[in-house]
Amino acid sequence: DEVVIGMIEGKLRNNQDVKGIIFDGFPRTVAQAEALDSLLIKYDTEINSFLSLEVSEEELKERLLLRGKTSGRSDDQDVSIIEKRIREYRDKTEVVASYYDRSGKLLPINGEGDIGEIFQSLCDAITRSV
């Protein structure tokens, strides 16, 4: 966590004139979210919103199995490994959404369906939050 927060601090320090930063896949734990919030206070800013793509477990399995066929990744071809990764996500990362929901920053996005529509939903949510 310290290494990642240090990397993020470097990006913040070197990009203080930007209008915003998107963190993709971070924070992954509540401890990381708390560390990020503390770091952002140092730069007199905060998380505006936390976008969460909502996708059913069955859809996730299908997507990963399909990716496994095209990528050659053995971990994306084994349903038991995929299920373990989904459980780990639910246990460690899903709680981060709850953390930001308590402060009114969670923006759930339907992550199933047409890619163009999902992309537009993400863009709309980002636009509304700035």
N, C-alpha and C positions, 0 to 999 in steps of 0.2 A: 504493500500500500504506500509506503513512504517513497519508494522509487517513482511510482506512477504519479503521486501528488507532486513530487519534485519536477517531473516532466511537465505536468500541467502548469505549475507555477512558472516555469521557464517560458511556456507559450503565452501565458497571461502577461508576463513582464515584457515580452518582446512584441506584443500585439495590443497595447493599451488603447490604441486609437480605433480599433474595430468596433462595429456596432453590436457584435455578438459572436458567440462561439457555440458550435454544436458539439456535444460530447456523445459519440456513438458507442454504446455499450459500456458506458461509465457514468455513474458509479454502479458497481455490481453488488455491493453490500451496504448495509446501513452505516457501518463504520467508515466506509469510503465516502458516503454521502455527507456524513457529519464532518469529516476531514475537509471535503471540498467546500462545504458551507463556511467553515472556519477560514480557509484560504481565501475565499471570495470576499469575506469581510475585510481582509487586509487590502484588497484592491477596490474597496468601496462599491461592491457589486453583489449580485446574488443570482441564483437560478430563477429565471422567469417562469419556466415551465418544464415539465417532465413528460415527454411523449412516450406512451407505452402502446406498442402494437399488440393488439389483442387477437390471438390466434388459438384455435382449439388444438388440443393435444393430438387429435387424429390428423389434422391438417399439417401440424409440425412433423409428425412421423412420415407422412406422405412426401412432404417436401424434402426431408433429409434423405429418405430412401432414394428419391429421384436424383438428388445431388450425388449420392453415393454411386449411382450407375454411371453418371457422366464424369465425375471427378476421380474415381478410383479410390476414394478415401474408404478404407475398410471400416472405420468407426461410423460412417454414414450408411453402412450396408447391414449392420447388426441391430435388430430391433431392441434387444436387451440393453445395448449400450446407449441407444437413442433414448429409451425410457429412463435410464439412469441419469442422463444429462438433463432431461426434462424435470425429473424429481429434484435434482440439484438446483436447477433454475428456480423452481417453485419454492424451495426451502431457503435459498440464499438471496436471490435477486428479486423475486416478486415482492418481497417485503419492502424493497426500496420504493416501489410505487406507492405503497401504503404510507411510507415516511413522507413522501412529497404530497400525497393526497391530504394528509392532516394539515398541511399549510396551504391547501387550495391550489397547488401547482400541477397536479396530475391532469394530463389530457389524454384519455384513452382513445386510441384510433383503431377502427376495425381493420385488421391486417389480413382479411380474407377477401377474395374476389379479384376484380380486375386490377392489375398492377398500376395502370394509369390513374384509376380512381383512388387507390391507396396513396399514391404519390401526391395527388392533388389534396387529399385530406391532410397529409403531413404538411404540405406547403401552406394550406389555409390555417392550420393550427399554429404554425410558426409565425405567420403574418399577424395573427390575432394576438399573439403573446408578446410581441415587441412594441 
